[in-house]
Amino acid sequence: MSDLLRFGHMLTGNADAAADLVQDALERTLAAWPRVRNRDDPEGYVRRTMVNRNVSVWRRRRREYLTDDVPESGQHLDPPLPDQELQAALDSLPNRQRAVLVLRFAEDLSERQTADMLGCSVGTVKSQTSKALAKLRLRLPEAAGTVTRGPAPRPVRPAAESPVESTVVMETPADHPAAVEHPAKRPAAGEGENTRWTR
């Protein structure tokens, strides 16, 4: 029973609604028990009934929003969720996308099992899962007060470590007077080629 209540809570986001959903699904399962009991997974039938009933509720009425009213003393309060930010993000999704995520990841069903549970194709499960996860990736960082969209910025190199452009320094003879050679005297016409010239 506790597993069914947890499943119902994930679907509805409300403890009372989850309890009502479980009770309704069990009553319908009991009415169909002669053919359900021969199934390999009667609990799976109950869960599918819960999903179908909850989808029917979604179709009949618009999503209800919580108010900021403080409940009177003694009024029943829903127990806190293990991850309120995740539940709020799930609540923000369209009904079908939310159901797909709950079945695929909370209940660890395969794509085929999820498709069978929701009465749709595997392709629909894949596309709805992709869209839902994309929305959660955008919403959850904002709920946590952080922004992680896009790649992390590349670190900026401090100015002192920036590479210095190489510069060619043109030195003049005046910079190194000891290394300056006296210009060689050009030989006059007719002088021998073996004449040695000194500095």
C-alpha positions as CSV (number, residue, x, y, z in Angstrom):
1,M,0.0,0.0,0.0
2,S,2.8,2.4,0.8
3,D,4.3,2.0,-2.7
4,L,0.9,2.7,-4.2
5,L,0.6,5.8,-2.1
6,R,4.0,7.0,-3.0
7,F,3.2,6.4,-6.7
8,G,-0.1,8.3,-6.3
9,H,1.7,11.2,-4.6
10,M,4.2,11.5,-7.5
11,L,1.3,11.6,-9.9
12,T,-0.9,14.0,-8.0
13,G,1.5,16.0,-5.8
14,N,-1.0,15.8,-2.9
15,A,-1.3,13.3,-0.2
16,D,-5.1,13.4,0.0
17,A,-5.5,13.2,-3.7
18,A,-3.0,10.3,-3.8
19,A,-5.0,8.4,-1.1
20,D,-8.3,9.0,-3.1
21,L,-6.6,7.8,-6.3
22,V,-5.4,4.6,-4.6
23,Q,-8.8,3.8,-3.1
24,D,-10.5,4.4,-6.4
25,A,-8.0,2.2,-8.3
26,L,-8.3,-0.6,-5.7
27,E,-12.1,-0.5,-5.9
28,R,-12.0,-0.7,-9.7
29,T,-9.5,-3.5,-9.5
30,L,-11.7,-5.4,-7.0
31,A,-14.6,-5.1,-9.4
32,A,-12.5,-6.5,-12.2
33,W,-10.8,-9.1,-10.0
34,P,-12.1,-12.3,-11.8
35,R,-10.0,-11.3,-14.8
36,V,-7.3,-9.4,-13.1
37,R,-6.2,-12.1,-10.7
38,N,-5.0,-14.3,-13.6
39,R,-2.6,-11.6,-14.7
40,D,1.1,-11.9,-14.0
41,D,1.2,-8.5,-12.4
42,P,-2.0,-7.5,-10.6
43,E,-0.3,-4.5,-9.0
44,G,0.7,-3.3,-12.4
45,Y,-3.0,-3.3,-13.3
46,V,-3.7,-1.1,-10.2
47,R,-1.0,1.3,-11.2
48,R,-2.3,1.6,-14.7
49,T,-5.8,2.2,-13.4
50,M,-4.3,5.0,-11.2
51,V,-2.6,6.6,-14.2
52,N,-5.8,6.4,-16.3
53,R,-8.0,7.8,-13.6
54,N,-5.5,10.6,-12.9
55,V,-5.4,11.5,-16.6
56,S,-9.1,11.6,-16.7
57,V,-9.1,14.1,-13.8
58,W,-6.5,16.2,-15.7
59,R,-8.7,16.3,-18.8
60,R,-11.8,17.3,-16.8
61,R,-10.3,20.2,-15.0
62,R,-7.5,22.6,-15.1
63,R,-4.6,22.3,-12.8
64,E,-5.2,23.6,-9.3
65,Y,-2.7,26.1,-7.8
66,L,-1.8,26.3,-4.2
67,T,-2.6,29.5,-2.4
68,D,-0.6,31.4,0.3
69,D,-3.4,31.1,2.8
70,V,-2.3,29.8,6.2
71,P,-4.4,26.8,7.3
72,E,-6.3,26.9,10.5
73,S,-4.9,25.2,13.5
74,G,-5.5,21.4,13.4
75,Q,-6.1,21.4,9.6
76,H,-4.4,18.5,7.9
77,L,-1.1,19.4,6.2
78,D,0.5,17.3,3.5
79,P,3.8,15.8,4.6
80,P,6.8,17.5,3.1
81,L,8.1,15.9,-0.1
82,P,11.6,14.4,-0.1
83,D,12.5,16.9,-2.9
84,Q,10.1,19.8,-3.0
85,E,11.9,21.5,-5.9
86,L,11.7,18.4,-8.0
87,Q,8.0,18.0,-7.2
88,A,7.4,21.7,-8.1
89,A,9.2,21.2,-11.4
90,L,7.1,18.1,-12.1
91,D,4.0,20.0,-11.3
92,S,4.9,22.6,-13.9
93,L,5.0,20.0,-16.7
94,P,2.1,19.2,-19.0
95,N,0.1,16.2,-17.8
96,R,1.4,13.6,-20.3
97,Q,5.1,14.7,-19.9
98,R,4.8,14.5,-16.1
99,A,3.2,11.0,-16.2
100,V,5.9,9.8,-18.6
101,L,8.7,11.0,-16.2
102,V,7.1,9.5,-13.2
103,L,6.7,6.1,-14.9
104,R,10.1,6.1,-16.5
105,F,12.2,7.3,-13.6
106,A,10.2,7.1,-10.4
107,E,8.8,3.7,-11.2
108,D,11.7,2.6,-13.3
109,L,9.5,1.3,-16.1
110,S,10.9,0.7,-19.6
111,E,9.8,2.8,-22.6
112,R,7.6,-0.1,-23.7
113,Q,6.0,-0.5,-20.3
114,T,5.4,3.2,-20.0
115,A,3.8,3.2,-23.5
116,D,1.5,0.3,-22.5
117,M,0.6,2.0,-19.2
118,L,-0.3,5.3,-20.9
119,G,-1.9,3.7,-24.0
120,C,0.5,5.4,-26.4
121,S,3.4,4.5,-28.7
122,V,7.0,4.1,-27.7
123,G,7.8,7.0,-30.0
124,T,5.5,9.3,-28.1
125,V,7.1,8.2,-24.8
126,K,10.5,9.0,-26.2
127,S,9.5,12.5,-27.5
128,Q,7.6,13.4,-24.3
129,T,10.5,12.2,-22.2
130,S,13.0,14.4,-24.2
131,K,10.7,17.5,-24.0
132,A,10.1,17.0,-20.3
133,L,13.7,16.6,-19.4
134,A,14.6,19.7,-21.4
135,K,12.1,21.7,-19.4
136,L,13.3,20.3,-16.1
137,R,16.9,21.2,-16.9
138,L,15.8,24.8,-17.4
139,R,13.6,25.0,-14.3
140,L,15.6,23.1,-11.7
141,P,18.7,25.4,-11.7
142,E,16.5,28.5,-11.3
143,A,14.7,26.8,-8.4
144,A,18.1,26.2,-6.8
145,G,19.1,29.8,-7.4
146,T,21.9,28.9,-9.8
147,V,22.4,29.2,-13.5
148,T,24.2,26.5,-15.3
149,R,23.1,27.0,-18.9
150,G,25.8,26.6,-21.5
151,P,29.4,25.7,-21.1
152,A,31.4,27.1,-18.2
153,P,33.2,30.3,-19.0
154,R,36.9,29.9,-19.8
155,P,39.2,31.4,-17.2
156,V,40.8,34.7,-18.0
157,R,44.5,34.7,-18.0
158,P,45.9,37.4,-15.6
159,A,47.5,40.3,-17.3
160,A,50.9,39.5,-15.8
161,E,50.8,36.1,-17.4
162,S,49.6,37.2,-20.8
163,P,52.0,36.3,-23.5
164,V,54.2,39.2,-24.6
165,E,54.5,39.7,-28.3
166,S,58.0,39.1,-29.5
167,T,59.8,42.2,-30.7
168,V,62.8,42.4,-32.9
169,V,65.3,44.9,-31.5
170,M,67.5,46.6,-34.1
171,E,70.8,47.4,-32.5
172,T,73.0,50.1,-33.9
173,P,76.8,50.1,-33.8
174,A,76.7,52.8,-31.1
175,D,75.2,50.3,-28.7
176,H,78.3,48.1,-28.9
177,P,81.3,50.3,-29.7
178,A,83.9,47.6,-28.9
179,A,82.5,45.4,-31.6
180,V,82.6,47.9,-34.3
181,E,85.2,47.1,-37.0
182,H,87.0,49.8,-38.8
183,P,85.9,49.8,-42.4
184,A,88.4,47.9,-44.6
185,K,90.3,50.0,-47.1
186,R,89.2,49.2,-50.6
187,P,92.2,48.1,-52.6
188,A,93.3,50.4,-55.3
189,A,93.3,49.3,-58.9
190,G,96.2,47.1,-59.7
191,E,97.1,46.1,-56.2
192,G,97.5,42.4,-55.5
193,E,94.7,40.3,-54.4
194,N,96.8,38.8,-51.6
195,T,97.3,42.0,-49.8
196,R,96.1,41.7,-46.1
197,W,94.1,44.4,-44.7
198,T,94.0,45.1,-41.0
199,R,91.6,46.9,-38.7
